[in-house]
Amino acid sequence: DITRRKELQDERDQLFNLSLDPVCITNLHGDFVDINPAFTECLGYDEETLMSKSILEFVHPDDREDTQKVMQRLREGEEIRKFENRYMTADDEIRWLQWSAIAQGNRIYAVARDTTKQ
């Protein structure tokens, strides 16, 4: 039913956009498919900049290898909880993000919590 699908999409969009935590959808290679406003606020980049690059380009260089390993585990079907890595902001600051993620089909769905202050 097309009407029901539209309603479900609208509900998803509301949750996605209202979240105070960064939320993103990537393809299996780590290219952004969708990001919420909290993601842009957290890292300080505009949506166009984030959407034009792989998620790995924003990960701190020292954390890229571990992040790639986690992405491989996701591709193999493992659900990830409480994985932490560092991201570089538009202002060259470091943000610690703690991730929960799952892959379904050809997408990775992820939610982060900014744990920098902790």
Biotite code that builds the C-alpha atoms (Angstrom):
import biotite.structure as struc

atoms = struc.array([
    struc.Atom([0.000, 0.000, 0.000], chain_id="A", res_id=1, res_name="ASP", atom_name="CA", element="C"),
    struc.Atom([1.605, 3.214, -1.190], chain_id="A", res_id=2, res_name="ILE", atom_name="CA", element="C"),
    struc.Atom([-0.187, 5.378, 1.376], chain_id="A", res_id=3, res_name="THR", atom_name="CA", element="C"),
    struc.Atom([1.087, 3.251, 4.273], chain_id="A", res_id=4, res_name="ARG", atom_name="CA", element="C"),
    struc.Atom([4.631, 3.292, 2.870], chain_id="A", res_id=5, res_name="ARG", atom_name="CA", element="C"),
    struc.Atom([4.518, 7.079, 2.672], chain_id="A", res_id=6, res_name="LYS", atom_name="CA", element="C"),
    struc.Atom([3.290, 7.275, 6.288], chain_id="A", res_id=7, res_name="GLU", atom_name="CA", element="C"),
    struc.Atom([6.106, 4.991, 7.461], chain_id="A", res_id=8, res_name="LEU", atom_name="CA", element="C"),
    struc.Atom([8.678, 7.042, 5.531], chain_id="A", res_id=9, res_name="GLN", atom_name="CA", element="C"),
    struc.Atom([7.351, 10.241, 7.095], chain_id="A", res_id=10, res_name="ASP", atom_name="CA", element="C"),
    struc.Atom([7.586, 8.687, 10.574], chain_id="A", res_id=11, res_name="GLU", atom_name="CA", element="C"),
    struc.Atom([11.173, 7.564, 9.917], chain_id="A", res_id=12, res_name="ARG", atom_name="CA", element="C"),
    struc.Atom([12.071, 11.030, 8.697], chain_id="A", res_id=13, res_name="ASP", atom_name="CA", element="C"),
    struc.Atom([10.644, 12.609, 11.852], chain_id="A", res_id=14, res_name="GLN", atom_name="CA", element="C"),
    struc.Atom([12.717, 10.354, 14.138], chain_id="A", res_id=15, res_name="LEU", atom_name="CA", element="C"),
    struc.Atom([15.798, 10.719, 11.968], chain_id="A", res_id=16, res_name="PHE", atom_name="CA", element="C"),
    struc.Atom([15.636, 14.510, 11.931], chain_id="A", res_id=17, res_name="ASN", atom_name="CA", element="C"),
    struc.Atom([14.625, 14.989, 15.581], chain_id="A", res_id=18, res_name="LEU", atom_name="CA", element="C"),
    struc.Atom([17.403, 12.862, 17.064], chain_id="A", res_id=19, res_name="SER", atom_name="CA", element="C"),
    struc.Atom([19.872, 14.796, 19.188], chain_id="A", res_id=20, res_name="LEU", atom_name="CA", element="C"),
    struc.Atom([22.502, 12.173, 18.360], chain_id="A", res_id=21, res_name="ASP", atom_name="CA", element="C"),
    struc.Atom([24.262, 11.881, 15.005], chain_id="A", res_id=22, res_name="PRO", atom_name="CA", element="C"),
    struc.Atom([22.551, 9.337, 12.760], chain_id="A", res_id=23, res_name="VAL", atom_name="CA", element="C"),
    struc.Atom([23.704, 8.224, 9.341], chain_id="A", res_id=24, res_name="CYS", atom_name="CA", element="C"),
    struc.Atom([23.094, 5.708, 6.612], chain_id="A", res_id=25, res_name="ILE", atom_name="CA", element="C"),
    struc.Atom([26.021, 4.650, 4.435], chain_id="A", res_id=26, res_name="THR", atom_name="CA", element="C"),
    struc.Atom([26.545, 2.118, 1.712], chain_id="A", res_id=27, res_name="ASN", atom_name="CA", element="C"),
    struc.Atom([28.762, -0.867, 2.502], chain_id="A", res_id=28, res_name="LEU", atom_name="CA", element="C"),
    struc.Atom([31.851, 1.072, 1.393], chain_id="A", res_id=29, res_name="HIS", atom_name="CA", element="C"),
    struc.Atom([31.219, 3.891, 3.875], chain_id="A", res_id=30, res_name="GLY", atom_name="CA", element="C"),
    struc.Atom([29.855, 6.495, 1.453], chain_id="A", res_id=31, res_name="ASP", atom_name="CA", element="C"),
    struc.Atom([27.082, 8.551, 3.024], chain_id="A", res_id=32, res_name="PHE", atom_name="CA", element="C"),
    struc.Atom([23.553, 7.936, 1.781], chain_id="A", res_id=33, res_name="VAL", atom_name="CA", element="C"),
    struc.Atom([21.798, 10.087, 4.385], chain_id="A", res_id=34, res_name="ASP", atom_name="CA", element="C"),
    struc.Atom([22.724, 12.049, 7.509], chain_id="A", res_id=35, res_name="ILE", atom_name="CA", element="C"),
    struc.Atom([20.640, 13.871, 10.071], chain_id="A", res_id=36, res_name="ASN", atom_name="CA", element="C"),
    struc.Atom([21.047, 17.496, 11.220], chain_id="A", res_id=37, res_name="PRO", atom_name="CA", element="C"),
    struc.Atom([22.749, 16.390, 14.455], chain_id="A", res_id=38, res_name="ALA", atom_name="CA", element="C"),
    struc.Atom([25.532, 14.824, 12.380], chain_id="A", res_id=39, res_name="PHE", atom_name="CA", element="C"),
    struc.Atom([26.331, 18.122, 10.678], chain_id="A", res_id=40, res_name="THR", atom_name="CA", element="C"),
    struc.Atom([26.106, 19.979, 14.000], chain_id="A", res_id=41, res_name="GLU", atom_name="CA", element="C"),
    struc.Atom([28.462, 17.552, 15.719], chain_id="A", res_id=42, res_name="CYS", atom_name="CA", element="C"),
    struc.Atom([31.227, 17.750, 13.127], chain_id="A", res_id=43, res_name="LEU", atom_name="CA", element="C"),
    struc.Atom([30.629, 21.283, 11.882], chain_id="A", res_id=44, res_name="GLY", atom_name="CA", element="C"),
    struc.Atom([30.635, 20.380, 8.181], chain_id="A", res_id=45, res_name="TYR", atom_name="CA", element="C"),
    struc.Atom([27.736, 21.236, 5.920], chain_id="A", res_id=46, res_name="ASP", atom_name="CA", element="C"),
    struc.Atom([25.645, 18.419, 4.514], chain_id="A", res_id=47, res_name="GLU", atom_name="CA", element="C"),
    struc.Atom([27.084, 18.795, 1.013], chain_id="A", res_id=48, res_name="GLU", atom_name="CA", element="C"),
    struc.Atom([30.659, 18.319, 2.270], chain_id="A", res_id=49, res_name="THR", atom_name="CA", element="C"),
    struc.Atom([29.755, 15.256, 4.322], chain_id="A", res_id=50, res_name="LEU", atom_name="CA", element="C"),
    struc.Atom([27.714, 13.669, 1.545], chain_id="A", res_id=51, res_name="MET", atom_name="CA", element="C"),
    struc.Atom([30.512, 14.108, -0.993], chain_id="A", res_id=52, res_name="SER", atom_name="CA", element="C"),
    struc.Atom([33.050, 11.996, 0.921], chain_id="A", res_id=53, res_name="LYS", atom_name="CA", element="C"),
    struc.Atom([33.440, 8.642, 2.603], chain_id="A", res_id=54, res_name="SER", atom_name="CA", element="C"),
    struc.Atom([32.902, 8.498, 6.348], chain_id="A", res_id=55, res_name="ILE", atom_name="CA", element="C"),
    struc.Atom([36.536, 7.375, 6.665], chain_id="A", res_id=56, res_name="LEU", atom_name="CA", element="C"),
    struc.Atom([37.763, 10.745, 5.429], chain_id="A", res_id=57, res_name="GLU", atom_name="CA", element="C"),
    struc.Atom([36.427, 12.332, 8.628], chain_id="A", res_id=58, res_name="PHE", atom_name="CA", element="C"),
    struc.Atom([37.815, 9.669, 10.963], chain_id="A", res_id=59, res_name="VAL", atom_name="CA", element="C"),
    struc.Atom([41.029, 10.580, 12.787], chain_id="A", res_id=60, res_name="HIS", atom_name="CA", element="C"),
    struc.Atom([43.956, 9.003, 10.882], chain_id="A", res_id=61, res_name="PRO", atom_name="CA", element="C"),
    struc.Atom([44.989, 6.932, 13.915], chain_id="A", res_id=62, res_name="ASP", atom_name="CA", element="C"),
    struc.Atom([41.498, 5.356, 14.071], chain_id="A", res_id=63, res_name="ASP", atom_name="CA", element="C"),
    struc.Atom([40.958, 4.548, 10.388], chain_id="A", res_id=64, res_name="ARG", atom_name="CA", element="C"),
    struc.Atom([42.352, 1.017, 10.497], chain_id="A", res_id=65, res_name="GLU", atom_name="CA", element="C"),
    struc.Atom([40.151, 0.015, 13.450], chain_id="A", res_id=66, res_name="ASP", atom_name="CA", element="C"),
    struc.Atom([37.163, 1.688, 11.815], chain_id="A", res_id=67, res_name="THR", atom_name="CA", element="C"),
    struc.Atom([37.743, -0.262, 8.607], chain_id="A", res_id=68, res_name="GLN", atom_name="CA", element="C"),
    struc.Atom([37.880, -3.493, 10.638], chain_id="A", res_id=69, res_name="LYS", atom_name="CA", element="C"),
    struc.Atom([34.554, -2.648, 12.281], chain_id="A", res_id=70, res_name="VAL", atom_name="CA", element="C"),
    struc.Atom([33.028, -1.876, 8.887], chain_id="A", res_id=71, res_name="MET", atom_name="CA", element="C"),
    struc.Atom([34.170, -5.292, 7.673], chain_id="A", res_id=72, res_name="GLN", atom_name="CA", element="C"),
    struc.Atom([32.532, -6.930, 10.693], chain_id="A", res_id=73, res_name="ARG", atom_name="CA", element="C"),
    struc.Atom([29.324, -5.083, 9.820], chain_id="A", res_id=74, res_name="LEU", atom_name="CA", element="C"),
    struc.Atom([29.497, -6.330, 6.224], chain_id="A", res_id=75, res_name="ARG", atom_name="CA", element="C"),
    struc.Atom([29.845, -9.855, 7.630], chain_id="A", res_id=76, res_name="GLU", atom_name="CA", element="C"),
    struc.Atom([26.574, -9.432, 9.534], chain_id="A", res_id=77, res_name="GLY", atom_name="CA", element="C"),
    struc.Atom([27.765, -8.516, 13.012], chain_id="A", res_id=78, res_name="GLU", atom_name="CA", element="C"),
    struc.Atom([25.873, -5.866, 14.956], chain_id="A", res_id=79, res_name="GLU", atom_name="CA", element="C"),
    struc.Atom([28.220, -3.317, 16.530], chain_id="A", res_id=80, res_name="ILE", atom_name="CA", element="C"),
    struc.Atom([27.608, -1.753, 19.943], chain_id="A", res_id=81, res_name="ARG", atom_name="CA", element="C"),
    struc.Atom([29.673, 0.912, 21.693], chain_id="A", res_id=82, res_name="LYS", atom_name="CA", element="C"),
    struc.Atom([32.545, 1.192, 19.200], chain_id="A", res_id=83, res_name="PHE", atom_name="CA", element="C"),
    struc.Atom([34.456, 4.420, 19.834], chain_id="A", res_id=84, res_name="GLU", atom_name="CA", element="C"),
    struc.Atom([36.599, 6.355, 17.428], chain_id="A", res_id=85, res_name="ASN", atom_name="CA", element="C"),
    struc.Atom([37.711, 9.928, 16.868], chain_id="A", res_id=86, res_name="ARG", atom_name="CA", element="C"),
    struc.Atom([36.504, 12.304, 14.191], chain_id="A", res_id=87, res_name="TYR", atom_name="CA", element="C"),
    struc.Atom([38.029, 15.537, 12.949], chain_id="A", res_id=88, res_name="MET", atom_name="CA", element="C"),
    struc.Atom([35.661, 18.499, 12.934], chain_id="A", res_id=89, res_name="THR", atom_name="CA", element="C"),
    struc.Atom([35.575, 21.331, 10.432], chain_id="A", res_id=90, res_name="ALA", atom_name="CA", element="C"),
    struc.Atom([37.433, 23.406, 13.062], chain_id="A", res_id=91, res_name="ASP", atom_name="CA", element="C"),
    struc.Atom([40.214, 20.764, 13.339], chain_id="A", res_id=92, res_name="ASP", atom_name="CA", element="C"),
    struc.Atom([39.020, 19.665, 16.757], chain_id="A", res_id=93, res_name="GLU", atom_name="CA", element="C"),
    struc.Atom([38.739, 16.033, 17.793], chain_id="A", res_id=94, res_name="ILE", atom_name="CA", element="C"),
    struc.Atom([35.384, 14.505, 18.713], chain_id="A", res_id=95, res_name="ARG", atom_name="CA", element="C"),
    struc.Atom([35.049, 11.072, 20.277], chain_id="A", res_id=96, res_name="TRP", atom_name="CA", element="C"),
    struc.Atom([31.983, 9.250, 18.973], chain_id="A", res_id=97, res_name="LEU", atom_name="CA", element="C"),
    struc.Atom([30.557, 6.009, 20.327], chain_id="A", res_id=98, res_name="GLN", atom_name="CA", element="C"),
    struc.Atom([28.712, 4.027, 17.654], chain_id="A", res_id=99, res_name="TRP", atom_name="CA", element="C"),
    struc.Atom([26.009, 1.409, 17.415], chain_id="A", res_id=100, res_name="SER", atom_name="CA", element="C"),
    struc.Atom([25.471, 0.095, 13.895], chain_id="A", res_id=101, res_name="ALA", atom_name="CA", element="C"),
    struc.Atom([23.962, -2.670, 11.827], chain_id="A", res_id=102, res_name="ILE", atom_name="CA", element="C"),
    struc.Atom([24.125, -3.588, 8.157], chain_id="A", res_id=103, res_name="ALA", atom_name="CA", element="C"),
    struc.Atom([21.013, -4.617, 6.285], chain_id="A", res_id=104, res_name="GLN", atom_name="CA", element="C"),
    struc.Atom([21.080, -5.278, 2.575], chain_id="A", res_id=105, res_name="GLY", atom_name="CA", element="C"),
    struc.Atom([23.515, -2.847, 1.011], chain_id="A", res_id=106, res_name="ASN", atom_name="CA", element="C"),
    struc.Atom([23.228, -0.222, 3.769], chain_id="A", res_id=107, res_name="ARG", atom_name="CA", element="C"),
    struc.Atom([24.798, 0.438, 7.154], chain_id="A", res_id=108, res_name="ILE", atom_name="CA", element="C"),
    struc.Atom([22.549, 2.152, 9.699], chain_id="A", res_id=109, res_name="TYR", atom_name="CA", element="C"),
    struc.Atom([24.431, 3.876, 12.507], chain_id="A", res_id=110, res_name="ALA", atom_name="CA", element="C"),
    struc.Atom([23.776, 6.047, 15.546], chain_id="A", res_id=111, res_name="VAL", atom_name="CA", element="C"),
    struc.Atom([26.549, 7.837, 17.428], chain_id="A", res_id=112, res_name="ALA", atom_name="CA", element="C"),
    struc.Atom([26.848, 9.520, 20.777], chain_id="A", res_id=113, res_name="ARG", atom_name="CA", element="C"),
    struc.Atom([29.368, 12.311, 21.248], chain_id="A", res_id=114, res_name="ASP", atom_name="CA", element="C"),
    struc.Atom([31.431, 11.158, 24.244], chain_id="A", res_id=115, res_name="THR", atom_name="CA", element="C"),
    struc.Atom([34.141, 13.818, 23.941], chain_id="A", res_id=116, res_name="THR", atom_name="CA", element="C"),
    struc.Atom([33.432, 15.356, 27.358], chain_id="A", res_id=117, res_name="LYS", atom_name="CA", element="C"),
    struc.Atom([33.508, 11.978, 29.111], chain_id="A", res_id=118, res_name="GLN", atom_name="CA", element="C"),
])
